Amino acid sequence: QGFPAADRFIIDRLSDEVAGLSHRASHRDAKSRLQQAAQAATGAAPDYVVDSAIGPGHQPRFVVTVRLGETVLATGTGDSKREAEQQAAAIALDLWPSQVNP
């Protein structure tokens, strides 16, 4: 049936999946999105500070604060530093731009 039929078949079956992947990827990479927003608004990049590691040494829970200059944007927690940073960035993005005056 040719290329047009194959194209319709793929689009009909995979368009929702592709859209979902794109949404999940952007949600997962909140740090990159926050950095882009911060640099566009202020010219500065956010800083991430590990405030504490709670729990036993073999299974710590990290608390991370993200700041833009002197302004605390958000705090996140996670089973890894990266997870805590991503959560802090996602929270900061939810509150953006109410916290920052460009």
C-alpha positions, 0 to 999 in steps of 0.5 A: 500500500506504499509509504502513505499507508505506512505513515498513517499506520505509524502515526495512528499507533504511535503518536500518543506514545511519542507525545507521552515520551516528550512530556515525560522527558521534559518533566524528568529534566527539570534542572535543564528547564530551570537553568534555561529559564533562570539564564533567560530571566537573570543571566545567572544559573541556579545553584544546588546545595545539599543541606543534609543527608538523613538516614542510615549511611547505606540508604540516605535521603538527601535534602537539596536547596536550589538558589538563584543568587541569594534567593531560595527557589525551592527545596527537594528531597530524594534517595539520591542527590540527583533526584533531590535536585530534580525535585527542587528544580521541578518545585521551583519551576512550578513557582516560576516566575513569582520568585524571580524579578528579571 
